[in-house]
């Protein structure tokens, strides 16, 4: 089984890295870009257990280490 985890800044939290990428895209001629938000994508290989157990464990991982819940949101997918 594998977990796919997407971590993004909460709306309203400033994203200086995203702003820098947006400005660089504008400088390269991509004027249609209206905003860029940077996040993290993680793939985690999981051994054994049920799908529900895997989801529970990955949520624990996100809340304890992978996401800063004060400024970030996360979503996850469990895939066979």
N, C-alpha and C positions, 0 to 999 in steps of 0.2 A: 504494500500500500504506500501511497505517497500523499503528502500534504503540500498544497500550494498556498502560500501566505502572501497577501498583499498588504503592505503597511503604507499609509499615506498620512500627511499632515491633516489635521482637522481644518475645516473651512474657517477662515478668520485668522489662522496662524500664518504669520509672514513666512514666505519661502524665498530667502535670498538666493539660494542655488537655482531655483526655478526662474527667478527674475533675471539672473545672469545668463541662463540659457536662452530665455526669451530675447534679451538684448542681442546676444550673439546671432540668433536666427534672423533678427531684423537686419543686422549688419551684413549678413550673407544674402540679403535680398528677399527673405521670406516675410514680407510685410503683413501678410494675412494672419500671422500668429498673434492671438490676442491674450494669451496667458499660458504659462507652463507651470506645472506642479511636479515636483520630484518626489518619488517614493522608493520603497524597497520591495523586491520580489524575492521570496525564498522558496526553495523546494526541499522538503524534508522527507527522507526515506524512513518508513516505519516498519518494524518487524512485529508480526503477530497481532492478536487482539481483533476486536470487532470494529466496524466503522464508527459506532458511537463512542467506543473507548478511545479510538484514535482522535476523534474530534475533540473529546474532552481533554485529552493530554496536550494536544496542540494548542487549544485555548489557554491552558495553564502556561505553556511555553511563551505564548504571546504576552500574557499578562504579567509574567515574571521577568522576561528578558527581551523578547523580540520587538515589543512595541512600548513606547513611552505613552501610557494611557492619558497623561495630562495633555499632551499636544498631538497625539497620533490616534488614528483609527486603524482597525485591521479587519480583514475578511479572509476567510479561508475556504478551501475546497479540499475534500478528501477524494482521491481518485484511486481506483484499483491498480 
